């Protein structure tokens, strides 16, 4: 059996603040707000190896995913919500429902090796695209984390990419 990923989720995604944040995130202004605070959250996550996040009090499970830029060859780091499944982490390229895929998904398609910062640890991972019948089931787990994902999917006609991350 593969080694489990650490799990550090604080706060609750069912408290009043979390429910309000989920409703806000599902709106276009809310998505813009989250994109605007992402640099501050990224700084906190980087300094703590993803032990702490601005979204922690609302129970949002956040990792830092570092990919290699497919054009630049340089490391590119993005904070992402994830679904924890023991020895696998799942991430979805929702890009807040925008018309284009987020760059990190193209980076993983070009080079599936990456690094995840989670719960104070940095772990090398390999990414595999999720397709077929598992994809809908995994996406529904993201909707359980925050209903905003359902709104993101309804805003775009593109197929949202989902990746399984496993220890390298």
Residue pairs with C-beta under 8 A, 6 or more apart in sequence:
1 87
2 87
2 166
2 167
3 87
3 167
4 86
4 87
5 84
5 86
5 87
5 88
5 89
5 116
5 118
5 123
5 167
6 118
6 119
6 120
6 121
7 61
7 84
7 119
8 50
8 51
8 118
8 119
8 120
9 56
9 59
9 60
9 61
9 84
10 56
10 57
10 59
11 18
11 56
11 57
11 58
11 59
11 60
12 18
12 58
12 59
13 22
13 58
13 59
13 60
13 145
13 146
14 59
15 58
15 59
17 57
17 58
18 58
18 59
18 60
21 55
21 58
21 60
21 146
22 58
22 146
22 147
22 148
23 30
23 147
24 30
24 33
25 31
25 34
25 146
25 148
25 151
26 146
26 147
26 148
26 150
26 151
26 152
27 151
28 155
30 148
31 96
31 97
31 148
31 152
34 96
35 96
37 54
38 79
40 54
41 53
41 54
41 55
41 62
41 79
42 64
42 77
42 78
42 79
44 52
44 53
44 54
45 52
45 53
45 62
45 64
45 79
45 117
46 64
46 77
46 117
48 120
49 64
49 117
49 118
49 119
49 120
49 121
49 122
50 62
50 63
50 64
50 79
50 116
50 117
50 118
50 119
50 120
51 119
51 120
53 60
53 62
53 79
55 62
55 81
56 62
60 81
60 145
60 146
61 81
61 82
61 83
61 84
61 145
62 79
62 80
62 81
62 82
63 79
63 80
63 82
63 89
63 91
63 116
63 117
63 118
64 77
64 78
64 79
64 80
64 116
64 117
64 118
65 77
65 78
65 79
65 80
65 91
65 104
65 114
65 115
65 116
65 165
66 75
66 76
66 77
66 78
66 114
66 115
66 116
66 117
67 75
67 76
67 78
67 104
67 107
67 108
67 111
67 114
68 74
68 75
68 76
68 107
68 111
68 113
68 114
69 75
69 76
69 103
69 107
70 106
70 107
70 109
70 110
70 111
76 103
76 104
76 107
78 102
78 104
80 91
80 104
81 91
81 92
81 142
81 145
81 146
82 89
82 90
82 91
82 118
82 165
83 89
83 90
83 138
83 141
83 142
83 145
87 166
87 167
88 164
88 165
88 166
89 116
89 118
89 125
89 164
89 165
90 130
90 138
90 141
90 142
90 162
90 163
90 164
90 165
91 162
91 163
91 165
92 138
92 139
92 142
92 149
92 160
92 161
92 162
92 163
93 101
93 102
93 104
93 105
93 160
93 161
93 162
93 163
94 102
94 142
94 149
94 152
94 153
94 160
95 101
95 102
95 152
95 156
96 152
96 155
97 151
97 152
97 153
97 154
97 155
97 156
98 155
98 156
99 156
99 157
99 158
100 158
101 158
101 161
105 161
105 163
107 114
108 114
108 127
108 129
108 163
109 129
109 161
112 126
112 127
112 128
113 124
113 125
113 126
113 127
113 168
114 124
114 125
114 126
114 127
114 165
115 122
115 123
115 124
115 125
116 122
116 123
116 125
116 165
117 123
123 167
124 167
124 168
125 165
125 166
125 167
125 168
126 165
126 166
126 167
126 168
127 163
127 164
127 165
128 163
128 164
128 166
129 161
129 162
129 163
129 164
130 138
130 162
130 163
130 164
135 162
138 162
139 149
139 153
139 160
139 162
142 149
143 149
143 150
152 160
153 160
